[in-house]
Amino acid sequence: MPPIFRWVRDNRPVTLKIQIHEGGAPYEQVRAQIAEQARSGELPVGYRLPTVRGLAEALGLAANTVAKAYRALEADGVIETRGRNGTFVAAAGSAAQRESATAAQTYAERARRLGLTQDEALATVREALRAAYAG
């Protein structure tokens, strides 16, 4: 049974549900599930996540595993740590969009310097996206 941590938003319960499955790195599963719930709005901006130790204990994982997931989520702008106050879901959409735009600009400049046509550069991006989102 997955752990459920409740938080109330507009008098409605909000839950964090994490299920660890065999076959994938546990930290990546935690990272991906929290990221998806934050992006979909299931976990609202400002939702306070469980402590690293609390979530690790509930999932039966090592604290370092959850800490690694939290560090990756923070690097992606999905969550923010406010010192002793805890870890919260951040307003990540704009940060993620800014980072994505920066990466796209860097790629476009590099592709142009390499002599790729616009169609070749787009085909390369489409293939990379297909590969990244396939699994």
N, C-alpha and C positions, 0 to 999 in steps of 0.2 A: 504494500500500500504506500503511495507516495506521501511525503510529508506535506502538510498544508499549513501555511502561516497566514493568519487572517489579519486584515487591516480594513477599516471601514472608510468608505468614500461615499459621500452623499447617502448615508444610511444603508449602503449596499456592501455586502462583504466582498473583499477582493482577496484572491488566493494566489499563492506562489506554489506551483506544482512542478516537481522535478522527478522524473523517472529515469533511473540509470539502467541501461540495457547492455547486454553483452555485445562485444564486437567493436566498440568505439572507445576512445580515450575518455575516461570519466570526466576530466576537467573540460574537455571539448563539449561533452554532452551538457554539462551544467552551463557552460558559456552560451551555447547555442540556444538552449531552452529559455534562459533568462532573457537573452537578446530578442528572441522571437516574441516572448510575452510582452516585453517593453515596447517593441516596435508596433505590435498589433494593438496596443492600448489596454491589453488585459491587465498588465501592471501599469498603473498610472504614474505620470511624472510625480516625483516626491514620495513614492512608495518606499518605505524603509525595509531594506532587505535584512534577513537574519544575519547574525554575526557569522564570521567564517567558521568558528568552532561550533556554533549552533547548527548551521546547515550541514557541516561535515558530520556531526554526530547523528543528525536526523537521517542522513543518506548512507551512513556507514562508510564514509570515506575518510581519508587522511585530511587533516586541516590544510596541509600544503596543497592538496589537490584543489580544494575550493578556493584557497588564496590565489592560486595560479589562474583560475577561471575569473575571479574578481579582478585581478590585475589586467587580464586581457579585455574584459568588459570596460574597465576604466580607460584603458588605452584607446578603445574604440569609441569612447564618449557615451556609452550606454548607461553607465552608472558613475556616481561621484562619491568619494569618501570625504566625510566632513569630520575628520579626526575622531575624537571620542564620542561625537554625536551619532556616528553610524554611517552606513552606506545606503545610498538612495538612488532610485531610478532618476536619471538626468533627462533634461529636455534634449535628447540626443539627435533628433532629426536634423536640426540645422548644423550641428557639428559634423555629423556624418556626411551631409551634403557638401559642406565646405571641403572636407578632406577628400571626398570623391572628386569634386571639381578640380582640386589641386592636382590629384593623381592623373586625371584625364588631361589636364593642360600639359603636365610634364610628359606624358606619353605622346601627345600630339606633336609637341616640339621635337621630341626624340625621333619619332617616325618620319617627320619632315626632313630632319638632318640626315637620316639614313637613306633618303631618296624614295621612300614609299609614296605611292599615290594615295589619294584620299580613300579610294575604294579598297586598296590593299590594307591600309591601316584599319579601316572599319571591319574588314573580313578577319583580321587578326584579333581584334577586340571581341567580335562575335564568337569566334572559336574559343577564346580564353574564358568568356562568360559561360558558354555552353559547358566547358570542362569544369569550371568552378561550381556551377549550380547543378551539375548532373547527380551528385551524390548527396 
